[in-house]
C-alpha cells in the first residue's frame, strides 16, 4: 500500500520477503500518527486523559478518546451504514474527543509505558 505497488501478489511479497530495496528504510523513516495506540490502552482496561495520564477506564470525565456504541447494517449489495446506538454492547467506533490534544496526550502516555520497560 505505501509503495503504491500494482503487484497483485502482495501476500507473496510478505511470505518471500521480496521487498523492493530501500522501502523498509523509507517507510520506517516516515512520520506516523499514533491512531492505533488508544486500542492498546483499552485492551488493558485503561484510557488516556487529555493531559496524557493513563487511568483506569471510567476514571475520568475527560478522556482524549473513547468508544461509542454503534449499530451496523449491511445491505445485500454491500453498502454498510452505522449509527450511534446506546443499547449496543457489541460494536463500537473509536472517536477522538480532542483532536488538538490527541497526539501530545498519546505520546506522553506511550512514553510513560515505554519508560517502564
C-alpha positions in Angstrom: 0.0 0.0 0.0 2.7 2.5 1.0 4.7 1.7 -2.1 1.5 2.0 -4.3 2.6 -1.2 -6.0 0.5 -2.6 -8.7 1.7 -6.2 -7.9 -1.4 -8.2 -7.2 0.7 -10.9 -5.5 1.0 -8.8 -2.3 0.9 -11.9 0.0 3.9 -13.4 -1.9 5.9 -10.2 -1.1 5.2 -10.8 2.6 5.9 -14.5 2.6 9.0 -14.3 0.5 10.2 -11.1 2.0 10.9 -9.8 -1.5 10.6 -6.1 -0.7 12.0 -3.5 -3.1 15.4 -2.3 -1.9 15.1 0.6 0.4 11.4 0.5 1.0 11.7 -0.6 4.6 14.1 2.2 5.4 11.9 4.7 3.6 8.7 3.6 5.3 10.3 3.4 8.8 11.5 6.9 8.5 8.1 8.4 7.7 6.1 10.4 10.2 3.5 8.3 11.8 0.4 9.3 13.8 -0.5 7.2 16.8 -4.1 6.4 15.9 -3.8 2.8 17.0 -2.3 3.4 20.4 -5.7 4.0 22.0 -7.0 0.5 21.5 -3.8 -0.9 23.2 -4.7 1.0 26.4 -8.3 0.0 26.1 -7.4 -3.7 25.9 -5.5 -3.2 29.1 -8.6 -1.7 30.8 -7.1 1.8 30.7 -7.8 5.1 29.0 -5.8 8.3 28.5 -6.8 11.7 29.7 -6.5 14.9 27.6 -3.3 15.6 29.6 -1.7 12.2 28.7 -2.3 10.5 32.0 -3.1 6.8 32.0 -6.1 5.9 34.1 -8.5 3.0 34.5 -11.4 3.1 32.1 -14.2 5.2 33.6 -12.0 7.1 36.0 -12.0 10.4 34.0 -14.6 12.6 32.6 -12.1 13.9 30.1 -10.7 11.0 28.0 -8.9 12.1 24.9 -10.6 9.2 23.1 -13.5 6.8 23.7 -15.5 4.1 22.1 -19.1 4.9 21.1 -21.6 2.1 20.8 -23.0 1.7 17.3 -25.4 -0.4 15.3 -24.2 -1.5 11.9 -26.3 -2.6 9.0 -25.1 -4.1 5.7 -27.3 -4.4 2.6 -27.1 -7.4 0.3 -25.3 -5.2 -2.3 -22.5 -4.4 0.3 -23.5 -1.0 1.4 -22.6 -0.7 5.1 -24.0 2.0 7.3 -23.7 2.7 11.0 -25.4 4.9 13.6 -24.9 5.6 17.3 -26.8 3.2 19.5 -26.5 3.4 23.3 -28.0 -0.1 23.6 -25.3 -1.7 21.6 -22.8 -3.8 23.7 -21.0 -5.5 20.8 -20.0 -2.9 18.2 -18.1 0.4 18.9 -16.5 3.1 16.9 -13.3 4.8 18.1 -13.8 8.6 18.5 -11.1 11.1 19.3 -12.6 13.7 21.7 -9.9 16.3 21.4 -8.1 16.2 18.1 -5.8 19.0 19.0 -4.6 17.3 22.2 -4.7 13.6 21.0 -1.2 13.4 19.6 0.5 15.0 22.6 -1.6 13.0 25.1 -0.9 9.7 23.4 2.8 10.5 23.0 3.0 11.2 26.7 1.1 8.1 27.7 3.1 5.8 25.4 6.4 7.3 26.6 5.2 6.6 30.2 4.7 2.9 29.3 7.9 2.5 27.4 10.0 4.1 30.2 8.7 1.3 32.5 10.0 -1.4 30.1 
